[in-house]
Amino acid sequence: MSWIWAIIIGLIVGAVAKLIMPGRDPGGIIVTILLGIGGSVVATWIGQAVHWYRPGQGAGFIASVVGAIIILAIYRALVGRTVT
């Protein structure tokens, strides 16, 4: 059941990140889900590195959206260069 919740939350976080950072995005719903899940992982990793979160503690919703925005910016920079 936790995988299903991760996918649902990933979709929501990825969609919010795409709404906050408007523009043309390659990819569909799968990319949005992966973006959200990756954003949560990045936010957790950064938060644990700077001691905002304890080991085993995950990032919150807002931090996950910020992580997804970071990944989206990197994704756009990489894909934007290859698709010309």
Secondary structure, DSSP 4 states (H G I P E B T S, - for coil): -HHHHHHHHHHHHHHHHHHHS-S-----HHHHHHHHHHHHHHHHHHHHHTTSS-TTPPP-HHHHHHHHHHHHHHHHHHHHHH--
